[in-house]
Amino acid sequence: MHNKTEEKYIEIMRKKSGEERLKIAMELRELVLKMAEEGIKHQHPNISPEDLKARLQERIYGFSFPFKNSGRKTG
């Protein structure tokens, strides 16, 4: 069962247009990515940009993409 806060949030979101909801979702996504990035930097203060990108991918997707310049090697 939803609590009153969740119910109010759902009520507010249902009144917004699809464009507004999408904008909010994208802003929340950016916030989550920034928080994850900052957490990785906190754990690894001297991390290179390439390793940061790889670790962020691992945290979000469960693996690092095997692109040529994606950062550290996996496996």
C-alpha positions as CSV (number, residue, x, y, z in Angstrom):
1,M,0.0,0.0,0.0
2,H,1.2,3.5,-0.8
3,N,1.8,6.0,2.0
4,K,0.3,9.4,1.9
5,T,3.4,11.0,0.5
6,E,3.6,8.5,-2.4
7,E,-0.1,9.0,-3.1
8,K,0.3,12.8,-3.3
9,Y,3.4,12.4,-5.5
10,I,1.5,10.1,-7.9
11,E,-1.5,12.6,-7.9
12,I,0.8,15.5,-8.8
13,M,2.6,13.5,-11.5
14,R,-0.6,12.4,-13.1
15,K,-1.6,16.0,-13.6
16,K,1.6,16.8,-15.5
17,S,2.0,16.4,-19.2
18,G,4.1,13.7,-20.7
19,E,6.7,16.2,-21.6
20,E,6.9,17.5,-18.0
21,R,7.1,13.9,-16.6
22,L,9.9,13.1,-19.1
23,K,11.8,16.2,-18.1
24,I,11.5,15.3,-14.4
25,A,12.7,11.7,-15.2
26,M,15.7,13.0,-17.1
27,E,16.6,15.4,-14.2
28,L,16.3,12.6,-11.7
29,R,18.5,10.4,-14.0
30,E,21.2,13.1,-14.1
31,L,21.0,13.4,-10.3
32,V,21.4,9.7,-9.8
33,L,24.4,9.6,-12.2
34,K,26.1,12.5,-10.4
35,M,25.6,10.9,-7.0
36,A,27.0,7.6,-8.3
37,E,30.0,9.4,-9.9
38,E,30.7,11.3,-6.7
39,G,30.5,8.1,-4.6
40,I,33.1,6.5,-6.9
41,K,35.3,9.6,-6.7
42,H,35.0,9.5,-2.9
43,Q,36.1,5.8,-2.8
44,H,38.9,6.4,-5.4
45,P,40.1,10.0,-5.1
46,N,42.8,9.6,-7.7
47,I,40.7,7.8,-10.3
48,S,41.4,8.6,-14.0
49,P,38.5,9.8,-16.1
50,E,38.6,6.6,-18.1
51,D,38.4,4.4,-15.0
52,L,35.7,6.6,-13.6
53,K,33.6,6.1,-16.7
54,A,34.2,2.3,-16.6
55,R,33.3,2.1,-12.9
56,L,30.2,4.2,-13.4
57,Q,29.1,1.8,-16.2
58,E,29.7,-1.1,-14.0
59,R,27.7,0.4,-11.2
60,I,24.7,1.2,-13.4
61,Y,24.7,-1.7,-15.9
62,G,26.6,-4.4,-14.0
63,F,29.4,-4.4,-16.5
64,S,31.7,-2.1,-18.3
65,F,31.2,-1.7,-22.0
66,P,34.1,-3.2,-24.0
67,F,34.8,-0.1,-26.1
68,K,38.3,0.6,-27.3
69,N,38.7,3.6,-24.9
70,S,36.2,2.7,-22.2
71,G,38.7,2.6,-19.4
72,R,40.0,-0.3,-17.4
73,K,40.0,-3.9,-18.6
74,T,37.4,-6.2,-17.4
75,G,37.7,-9.9,-16.7
